[in-house]
Amino acid sequence: MRPSGRKLDELRAVSIETGVTRHAEGSCLIRCGDTHVLCTATIEDKAPSFLKGTGLGWVTAEYGMLPRATNTRNRREAAVGKQSGRTQEIQRLIGRALRAGVDRVALGERQIVVDCDVIQADGGTRCASITGGWVALRLAVNKLLKAGAIVSDPIVDHVAAVSCGIYAGQPVLDLDYAEDSEAGTDGNFILTGRGRLIEVQMSAEGATFSRNEMGQLLDLAEAGIAALVEAQKAAV
């Protein structure tokens, strides 16, 4: 029995509310159970200097957690004076994932920055950030298309992410914190809307896993991603 009472292949309740901030070109609040992430997309009219003259655009991401997103207060990283290694790793992951769904030639020499701010954390914050970040990116690109700033849609596919793991000896979909903290195996799966793999992060936390178990987790992830993509479509 899962702590939440969910079935082994059941996602947490997902909602995506768009247009939640006034100034960002694209924004949404994604809720995956008790994990809530605010995602905003900002269009910058020039690409990073390393892309100058290439005709290629860029999509990047920044990630952070509010001090009371968790059970105890975490100090703001700005107060500490540097980002943690975890923060840097997660925001690079989000950027890589979102770029996989973008035709950078069609985007042109501009940059879109996707900010993902965790308001409340209950496991799966990086996955929620990727899924919600794509929605914010989609909305920002829609504005470019409407304004005639670009002539063809640079977004080639949906991008979404979900966690899967082995909890109490059973493969389960979409781990919350209670499961994630005790899972024998923990994995994050990032796929396109067509089911193409972008990235898989898996590790044996307390027990090794078999190739067959990895296949079971991928099957769960594919079904979960398909449901998340439907939520993205409904949102935009």
Sine and cosine of phi, psi and omega as CSV:
sin_phi,cos_phi,sin_psi,cos_psi,sin_omega,cos_omega
0.00,0.00,0.78,-0.62,0.06,-1.00
-0.97,0.26,0.54,-0.84,0.00,-1.00
-0.82,0.58,-0.55,0.83,-0.02,-1.00
-0.99,0.13,-0.21,0.98,-0.08,-1.00
0.99,0.12,0.03,1.00,0.00,-1.00
-0.95,0.33,0.39,-0.92,0.15,-0.99
-0.93,0.37,0.31,-0.95,-0.05,-1.00
-0.86,0.51,-0.55,0.84,-0.07,-1.00
-0.96,-0.29,0.43,0.90,-0.09,-1.00
-0.96,-0.27,0.80,-0.60,0.12,-0.99
-0.94,0.34,0.39,-0.92,0.25,-0.97
-0.92,0.38,0.33,-0.95,0.05,-1.00
-0.86,0.51,0.75,-0.66,-0.06,-1.00
-0.88,-0.47,0.74,-0.68,0.15,-0.99
-0.66,-0.75,0.57,-0.82,0.02,-1.00
-0.74,-0.67,0.92,-0.39,0.00,-1.00
-0.97,-0.26,0.83,-0.56,-0.07,-1.00
-0.99,-0.16,0.25,-0.97,0.06,-1.00
0.90,0.44,0.62,0.78,-0.11,-0.99
-1.00,0.03,-0.17,0.99,0.10,-1.00
-0.80,-0.60,0.49,-0.87,-0.10,-0.99
-0.97,0.23,-0.64,0.77,-0.26,-0.97
-1.00,-0.08,-0.49,0.87,-0.06,-1.00
-0.93,0.36,0.56,-0.83,0.02,-1.00
-0.92,0.40,-0.44,0.90,0.08,-1.00
-0.53,-0.85,0.66,-0.75,0.00,-1.00
-0.43,-0.90,0.46,-0.89,0.12,-0.99
-0.37,-0.93,0.38,-0.93,0.17,-0.99
-0.91,-0.42,0.90,-0.43,0.02,-1.00
-0.97,-0.23,0.73,-0.68,0.05,-1.00
-0.87,-0.50,0.86,-0.50,0.12,-0.99
-0.89,-0.46,1.00,-0.07,-0.16,-0.99
0.88,0.48,-0.81,-0.59,0.00,-1.00
-1.00,-0.08,0.19,0.98,0.16,-0.99
-0.99,-0.11,0.87,-0.49,-0.05,-1.00
-0.83,-0.55,0.79,-0.61,-0.04,-1.00
-0.75,-0.66,0.77,-0.64,0.12,-0.99
-1.00,-0.02,0.84,-0.55,-0.02,-1.00
-0.88,-0.48,0.79,-0.61,0.05,-1.00
-0.78,-0.63,0.53,-0.85,0.03,-1.00
-0.85,-0.53,0.77,-0.64,-0.03,-1.00
-0.88,-0.47,0.78,-0.62,0.04,-1.00
-1.00,-0.03,0.81,-0.59,0.10,-0.99
-0.92,-0.39,0.71,-0.70,-0.17,-0.98
-0.96,0.26,-0.06,1.00,0.07,-1.00
-0.73,-0.68,0.50,-0.87,0.03,-1.00
-0.99,0.14,0.25,-0.97,0.08,-1.00
-0.84,0.54,0.40,-0.92,-0.09,-1.00
-0.86,0.52,-0.52,0.85,-0.04,-1.00
-0.95,0.32,-0.15,0.99,0.04,-1.00
-0.95,-0.32,0.07,1.00,-0.05,-1.00
-0.84,0.54,0.80,-0.61,0.05,-1.00
0.99,0.12,0.01,1.00,-0.03,-1.00
-1.00,0.00,-0.32,0.95,-0.08,-1.00
0.98,0.17,0.08,1.00,-0.05,-1.00
-0.98,-0.20,0.62,-0.78,0.11,-0.99
-1.00,-0.04,-0.02,-1.00,-0.07,-1.00
-0.54,-0.84,0.62,-0.79,0.13,-0.99
-0.84,-0.55,0.80,-0.61,0.00,-1.00
-0.71,-0.70,0.13,-0.99,-0.08,-1.00
-0.59,-0.81,0.47,-0.88,0.19,-0.98
-0.78,-0.62,0.54,-0.84,-0.13,-0.99
-0.69,-0.72,0.61,-0.79,0.06,-1.00
-0.35,-0.94,0.31,-0.95,0.04,-1.00
-0.86,-0.51,0.72,-0.69,0.10,-1.00
-0.91,0.42,0.47,-0.88,-0.09,-1.00
-0.80,0.60,-0.63,0.78,-0.02,-1.00
-0.96,-0.28,0.56,0.83,0.13,-0.99
-0.95,0.32,-0.31,0.95,-0.05,-1.00
-0.87,-0.49,-0.01,-1.00,-0.07,-1.00
-0.86,0.51,-0.61,0.79,0.03,-1.00
-0.88,-0.47,0.40,-0.92,-0.05,-1.00
-0.96,0.29,0.76,-0.65,0.13,-0.99
-0.98,-0.18,0.66,-0.76,0.05,-1.00
-0.91,0.41,0.61,-0.79,0.08,-1.00
-0.89,0.46,0.67,-0.75,-0.02,-1.00
-0.91,0.42,-0.47,0.88,0.05,-1.00
-0.89,0.45,-0.56,0.83,0.00,-1.00
-0.95,0.31,-0.54,0.84,0.04,-1.00
-0.96,0.28,-0.52,0.86,0.03,-1.00
0.98,-0.21,-0.01,1.00,0.04,-1.00
-0.31,-0.95,0.39,-0.92,0.06,-1.00
-0.98,0.18,0.54,-0.84,0.07,-1.00
-0.96,0.29,0.33,-0.95,0.06,-1.00
-0.88,0.48,-0.59,0.81,0.03,-1.00
-0.88,0.47,-0.72,0.70,0.00,-1.00
-0.87,0.49,-0.72,0.69,-0.01,-1.00
-0.88,0.47,-0.67,0.75,-0.01,-1.00
-0.90,0.43,-0.67,0.74,-0.04,-1.00
-0.93,0.37,-0.69,0.73,-0.04,-1.00
-0.94,0.35,-0.51,0.86,0.10,-0.99
-0.92,0.39,-0.64,0.77,0.05,-1.00
-0.87,0.48,-0.72,0.69,-0.01,-1.00
-0.87,0.49,-0.71,0.70,0.01,-1.00
-0.87,0.49,-0.73,0.69,0.02,-1.00
-0.86,0.51,-0.69,0.72,-0.05,-1.00
-0.89,0.46,-0.74,0.67,-0.05,-1.00
-0.92,0.39,-0.59,0.80,0.02,-1.00
-0.89,0.45,-0.47,0.88,-0.02,-1.00
-0.91,0.42,-0.34,0.94,0.01,-1.00
-0.98,-0.20,0.24,0.97,-0.11,-0.99
-0.82,-0.57,0.70,-0.71,0.18,-0.98
-1.00,0.06,0.97,-0.26,-0.12,-0.99
-0.96,0.30,-0.35,0.94,0.10,-0.99
-0.94,0.35,-0.72,0.70,0.01,-1.00
-0.91,0.41,-0.49,0.87,0.01,-1.00
-0.93,0.36,-0.49,0.87,-0.02,-1.00
0.98,0.22,0.06,-1.00,-0.08,-1.00
-0.97,0.23,0.98,0.22,0.10,-1.00
-0.53,-0.85,0.24,-0.97,0.00,-1.00
-0.83,-0.56,0.63,-0.78,0.16,-0.99
-0.90,-0.44,0.84,-0.54,0.01,-1.00
-0.97,-0.23,0.83,-0.56,0.02,-1.00
-0.97,-0.26,0.89,-0.46,0.03,-1.00
-0.98,-0.17,0.77,-0.64,0.00,-1.00
-0.85,-0.52,0.93,-0.37,-0.05,-1.00
-0.90,-0.43,0.89,-0.46,-0.05,-1.00
-0.98,0.17,0.89,-0.45,0.03,-1.00
-1.00,0.09,-0.63,0.78,-0.01,-1.00
-0.55,-0.84,0.73,-0.69,-0.10,-1.00
-0.89,-0.45,0.76,-0.65,0.12,-0.99
-0.57,-0.82,0.71,0.70,-0.02,-1.00
1.00,0.03,0.56,-0.83,0.09,-1.00
0.96,0.29,0.49,0.87,-0.05,-1.00
-0.92,0.38,-0.60,0.80,-0.01,-1.00
-0.93,0.36,-0.59,0.81,0.01,-1.00
-0.93,0.38,-0.70,0.72,0.05,-1.00
-0.89,0.46,-0.60,0.80,0.00,-1.00
-0.90,0.44,-0.65,0.76,0.01,-1.00
-0.93,0.38,-0.72,0.69,-0.03,-1.00
-0.90,0.43,-0.71,0.70,0.05,-1.00
-0.96,0.29,-0.56,0.83,0.03,-1.00
-0.87,0.49,-0.59,0.80,0.04,-1.00
-0.89,0.45,-0.64,0.77,0.01,-1.00
-0.89,0.45,-0.72,0.70,0.03,-1.00
-0.87,0.49,-0.66,0.75,0.04,-1.00
-0.89,0.46,-0.70,0.71,0.01,-1.00
-0.85,0.52,-0.69,0.73,-0.01,-1.00
-0.92,0.40,-0.63,0.78,0.03,-1.00
-0.91,0.41,-0.68,0.73,0.02,-1.00
-0.90,0.43,-0.59,0.81,0.06,-1.00
-0.84,0.54,-0.61,0.79,0.02,-1.00
-0.92,0.38,-0.62,0.79,0.06,-1.00
-0.89,0.45,-0.68,0.74,0.01,-1.00
-0.91,0.41,-0.68,0.73,-0.01,-1.00
-0.90,0.44,-0.58,0.81,-0.01,-1.00
-0.98,0.18,-0.15,0.99,-0.04,-1.00
0.98,0.22,0.26,0.97,0.00,-1.00
-0.95,0.31,-0.42,0.91,0.11,-0.99
-0.73,-0.68,0.46,-0.89,-0.11,-0.99
-0.98,-0.20,-0.36,0.93,0.03,-1.00
-0.74,-0.67,0.47,-0.88,-0.08,-1.00
-0.95,0.30,0.87,-0.48,-0.01,-1.00
-0.98,0.18,-0.20,0.98,0.00,-1.00
-1.00,0.07,0.91,-0.43,-0.11,-0.99
-1.00,-0.09,-0.30,0.95,0.01,-1.00
-0.23,-0.97,0.32,-0.95,0.14,-0.99
-0.93,0.37,0.43,-0.90,0.14,-0.99
-0.72,-0.69,0.78,-0.63,0.01,-1.00
-0.56,-0.83,0.30,-0.96,-0.06,-1.00
-0.61,-0.79,0.50,-0.87,0.03,-1.00
-0.48,-0.88,0.48,-0.87,0.06,-1.00
-1.00,-0.09,0.51,-0.86,0.12,-0.99
-0.63,-0.77,0.42,-0.91,0.00,-1.00
-0.26,-0.97,0.06,-1.00,0.06,-1.00
-0.96,-0.29,0.94,-0.34,-0.04,-1.00
-0.88,-0.47,0.78,-0.62,-0.03,-1.00
0.79,0.61,0.60,0.80,0.07,-1.00
0.99,0.15,0.08,1.00,-0.05,-1.00
-0.81,-0.58,0.67,-0.75,0.08,-1.00
-0.92,0.39,0.76,-0.65,-0.02,-1.00
-0.73,-0.69,0.43,-0.90,-0.01,-1.00
-0.98,-0.18,0.66,-0.75,0.19,-0.98
0.88,0.47,0.97,0.26,-0.05,-1.00
-0.95,0.32,0.74,-0.67,0.21,-0.98
-1.00,0.01,-0.02,-1.00,-0.12,-0.99
-0.89,0.46,-0.64,0.77,-0.03,-1.00
-0.86,0.51,-0.59,0.81,0.02,-1.00
-0.99,0.15,-0.69,0.73,-0.05,-1.00
-0.86,0.51,-0.61,0.79,-0.06,-1.00
-0.96,0.29,-0.27,0.96,-0.03,-1.00
-0.84,-0.55,0.07,1.00,-0.06,-1.00
-0.92,0.40,0.65,-0.76,0.09,-1.00
-0.96,0.29,-0.53,0.85,0.05,-1.00
-0.69,-0.72,0.66,-0.75,-0.06,-1.00
-0.74,-0.67,0.72,-0.69,0.00,-1.00
-0.58,-0.81,0.51,-0.86,0.11,-0.99
-0.88,-0.47,0.77,-0.64,-0.07,-1.00
-0.87,-0.49,0.80,-0.60,0.02,-1.00
-0.88,-0.48,0.85,-0.53,-0.07,-1.00
-0.74,-0.67,0.31,-0.95,0.15,-0.99
-1.00,0.06,0.15,-0.99,0.04,-1.00
-0.89,0.45,-0.43,0.90,0.02,-1.00
-1.00,0.06,0.05,1.00,0.04,-1.00
1.00,0.05,0.20,0.98,0.05,-1.00
-0.98,0.18,0.65,-0.76,-0.01,-1.00
-0.98,0.21,0.72,-0.70,0.12,-0.99
-0.97,-0.23,-0.76,0.65,0.00,-1.00
-0.36,-0.93,0.58,-0.82,0.10,-1.00
-0.76,-0.65,0.80,-0.60,0.08,-1.00
-0.90,-0.44,0.90,-0.43,0.00,-1.00
-0.70,-0.72,0.60,-0.80,0.05,-1.00
-0.49,-0.87,0.53,-0.85,0.09,-1.00
-1.00,0.07,0.94,-0.33,-0.05,-1.00
-0.99,0.13,-0.65,0.76,-0.04,-1.00
-0.71,-0.70,-0.25,0.97,0.00,-1.00
-0.46,-0.89,0.57,-0.82,0.03,-1.00
-0.94,0.34,0.26,-0.97,-0.02,-1.00
-0.74,-0.67,0.42,-0.91,-0.05,-1.00
-1.00,-0.04,0.22,-0.98,0.07,-1.00
-0.89,0.46,-0.61,0.79,0.03,-1.00
-0.89,0.45,-0.67,0.74,0.03,-1.00
-0.91,0.42,-0.60,0.80,0.06,-1.00
-0.89,0.46,-0.64,0.77,0.05,-1.00
-0.90,0.44,-0.61,0.79,0.04,-1.00
-0.91,0.42,-0.64,0.77,0.02,-1.00
-0.92,0.40,-0.62,0.78,0.04,-1.00
-0.90,0.43,-0.64,0.77,0.05,-1.00
-0.87,0.49,-0.69,0.72,0.04,-1.00
-0.88,0.47,-0.68,0.73,-0.02,-1.00
-0.89,0.46,-0.67,0.74,-0.01,-1.00
-0.87,0.49,-0.67,0.74,0.02,-1.00
-0.92,0.39,-0.66,0.75,0.02,-1.00
-0.90,0.43,-0.68,0.74,0.02,-1.00
-0.89,0.46,-0.65,0.76,0.01,-1.00
-0.86,0.51,-0.65,0.76,0.03,-1.00
-0.93,0.37,-0.62,0.79,0.02,-1.00
-0.92,0.39,-0.62,0.78,0.05,-1.00
-0.89,0.46,-0.61,0.79,0.06,-1.00
-0.89,0.45,-0.61,0.79,0.05,-1.00
-0.91,0.41,-0.63,0.78,0.06,-1.00
-0.89,0.46,-0.71,0.70,-0.01,-1.00
-0.87,0.49,-0.67,0.75,0.00,-1.00
-0.91,0.41,-0.52,0.85,-0.05,-1.00
-0.97,0.26,-0.58,0.82,-0.10,-0.99
-0.97,-0.23,0.00,0.00,0.00,0.00
